[in-house]
């Protein structure tokens, strides 16, 4: 694991911080605080002995405040211990929430337009597809498997430091054919319904918009009519490539066991499984289910379909 991967893995950074602050917290609770208490007790005993001697000699002393000051000074946590103890529960809470419940992401590209726009802040459900160990992302408790039509976040197979988001088109065993910008799943043609053209606010260009019914899951997609169905020059080598057959009109792939075929809703402006291959189960991060904010468009709040 190189430095770039480490710096790009926020979960790993959180885990390291949680462990370090947790060790300091435990060290303080079970050892350092007791040592400070012993030191304070010794100092107070010496202080009390001096005060008793002075009293025996008839010398009056009003040292109540001094005694409290000595005790507070000796029991005070060092700054590094105080800060570690304060940050540990916060870091631990954030780590657990992000690892096992919900994780926020920001949409960086237009590959999922019109479903998701650039700048959308989304929440991803981390337990829908099973409970996974943080960092290693190994599933330890099975819950559900990804289904066709799900919008899923996963680690990009070519660079595990990057998180990608696409729609599940094929599950293990599916035969996916994409020709003339139309999908066929297991020999059954996917149904399309024309919609009004979609205006891209960034480029001020209209795109052909369709409603795609992917075996019962309806969602909108975009097609750029002048663009080819597939750019063969952009197809890379990837594991199980022999399960795919490419030609000028499109491709046919049989999804291997333990893998998923992903595509962006902005079909002609998405680098996805057509070009870099299948997504293994161990790369899954979670299911996107909510847009909770877009600072450029506050009305974007709502569910993801």
N, C-alpha and C positions, 0 to 999 in steps of 0.2 A: 504494500500500500504506500504510494508515494505521497509527497507533501500536498500536492494539489488535491488528491482524493480526500486526504484528512481534513484540509481546510474547507473543502466543499461538503463535508459530512457534518452537518450541524448536530445531528444526534450523537455522533461520536464525541464532539467537543462538549456537549452537555453532559455526556456520561463521564468523561474525564473530570470535568468540574465538579460533578456530583460526588464522585469517588473521593477527590481530594478534599473538598469541604466536609464531606461526611467523615473522613478519617480524622480531620482536625477536630470536628465536633465530638466524635467518640473519644478521642484522646483527652479532650478537655473534661468531658463528663466523667470518665472513668479513672483519670489519673491527675491531670493538671489541676483541676478544681480541688481535689483532695490535698494535693501538695500545697496549694495556696492556703487552704484551711489550716493545715498543720503549721505553716509558717506564721499565719496570723495568730494562731493559738499560742505559739511560743513567744511571739512578740508581745502579745497582750499579757501573758503570764509574767514576763519580765517587767512590763510596764506596771502591772498591779503590785509586784514585789517592791518596786521602787517607791510607789505611792504609799504602800504600807510602812515602809521604812521611814519615809518622810513624816507620816502621821505619828509614828512611834516617837519620833524626835520632837514632836510638837509643831511641826511645820505644816501649815495649811496649804493645800493645793487644789485649785479648781481645774482639773484636767479631764473632765467628762468629755468635752468636745475633742480634746487631743486623742483620747482613746478611740472614739468613733472614727476620727480621721485616719488613724493608724490602721484600724481594721478595714475600712473601705479601700485604702490604698493597697493593702496587701491582697485583698480579695478581688481587686479589679482585674478583668481579663486583659491580656495583651491585645493590642489593636488587631493583629493578624488572626488571633483566635476569635475575637468579637465579631469581625467581619465574616469569617468563615462560618461561624455558628448562625449568623443572621441570614446568609445567602443559602445555606444548605437546604432548609425546608422549601424555599422558593424554587431552587433549581431542581430538587427532587420532584416537586409537584409538576413543574413544567415538563420535565423529562417523562414522567409517567403518563401525563395527558397526551403528549405528542406521540409516545411510543405505542400506547394501547387503546386510546380513545379517538381523538381527533387531531389532525395536523393541518395548519394553514399553508396555503401555497398562493403564489401570484402567477397569473397567466402571462408568459413573456412574448408569445408569438400569436399569429393569426391562423394557425393550423386547425383550430377547432371552431372558427367562425362558421355559422352564426350562433352556435350553441354557447360558446365562450369567447369573450372579446379580450383584446390586449388590455392588461391592467386589472382584470377581474381578480378579486381576492376571494378564494374559495376555501371551503372546508372539506377535508377528506376523512371518511370513516375508516379507521384503522382496524376494526375488528370484524367488519362484514365478511371478509374473506379468510377469517381465522386469526387467532392470537399468535403473533410472531415475536421471537426474541429480538430485542433491539440490537442494532449494529449488524449482527450476522443475518438478520431477517429470515430466520428459520422458523417455519410454522410448527408450533407445538400443540395447538388445539384447532381442529378443523371446525369451521362453522358453515360457510357457504363457498361455492366456487363461482368465479366470474361467469356471467351470462352474456349472451349476445345482446348488444345494445347498451351495456354498462359503459359509463365514462370512467376510465380507470387511470390512476397515476402509477407509474412504475419506473424502475431504474433503467435508463437507456442501455441496452446490451453492449453498445460499442464504447460506452464511457459511464461507468457505474457512479460517477460523481454527479451526473446530471439526472434530474427527474423529468420525465416526459408525461404528457397526458394525451390520450387518444381514446377512441371508442372501440370496444371489443366487437370484432366482426366475426371471428371464428374461434371456437373452443376446440379442445382436443378431439381429433377424429373427423372434424368438419372438412368438407371439400369446398374450397372457396374459388370461384371463378369471377374475374373482373374483365369484361370485354365491352368496348364501346361505352365505357363509363357506367356500366350497369353491373350489379352484383348478382351472382347466382350462388346460393348456399345449399349444398347437398342436392344439387340438381333442380332446385326450385328457384325460379326467378323472383328476385325481390321486387316488390311493387313500388312504383314511384308516382307521385301526384305533383303536377306542376304548380308552383306558387308564384306570386309576384316577384319580379326581379329584386335582388338585394343590393342596396346601395352601400358600398364600402366607404365609410366616413373618412378614412385615412387617405385613400387614393381617389375618392370621388368617382369610382368606376362601378357600373352595374354588373352583377353576376347573376347567372341563371340559378334560381333557387327551386329546390324540390323537397317534397316530403318523402322520406324513405321509410318504408315499413319493413324493418329488419326482423322477420319472423315474429311479428306481434309487437315490436317496439318501434314506435313512430318518432321520428326526429327530422329536423331540417338539415339539408346539406347544400353545398354550393358547387357548381361546375363552372369552369372557365372554358367556354366552348372552343376558342382557338387553340387551347393547349392540347397536346397529345394525351391519349389514354395512359400511356406509360413512357417514361424516358429510360430506355434500356441502358443508356450510358451511365445512369446514376445508380444502377443496381449493383450492390456490393456483394462480396462473398460473406456468407453467414452459415452458422450451423444448420444442418438439415436443408440446405439449399436444393439438394437432390429431390426433395419432396415438392418442388415447384417446377413448373414448365412455363417459360417466358417466350413471348413472341411479340411482333409489332402491334398486335391488336389488344394485348393484355397478358393475362397469366392465369394459371390454375395452380393452387397449392392445397395439399392435404396437411392439416395442422397436426404436428406430432404430439404424442402423449406428453402431458406436463407443460405444454406451450399454448400461447394464444396469438391470434392474428389481429393486429391493431391497425386502424386507419383514422385519419383526421376527417372531420366533417367538411372542411374546406378542401375538397378532394384533390384539386389541382395545385394546391399550395400547401402540401403537407408531406414531409419526409416521414414515412412510417414503414410498416412491415413489408410493403411492396418493395422497398429499397434496401432495408437493413435487416429484415428477417423477423423471426418469431420472438415473442417475449416469454422467457421461462417463468415458471411459477415462482421461483425464488426471487425474481425481480419485482414482484408485485408489492406496491406500497399501500394502496387502498382504493376505495370507491369515492369519487367526487360526488357530493350530493347537494351542495349549497354555495351560491354566490352571496357573500355577506357584505361586500362593498366593492365599489369601483369609484375612485375619487374623481374620475373624469365624467362619470355618469351615475349619480347616486340612485337612479331608478332601477339599476341592474340587480337589486337584491331579489333573491328568489331561488327556487329549487332548480336542479340540473336534470334535464331529461334527454 
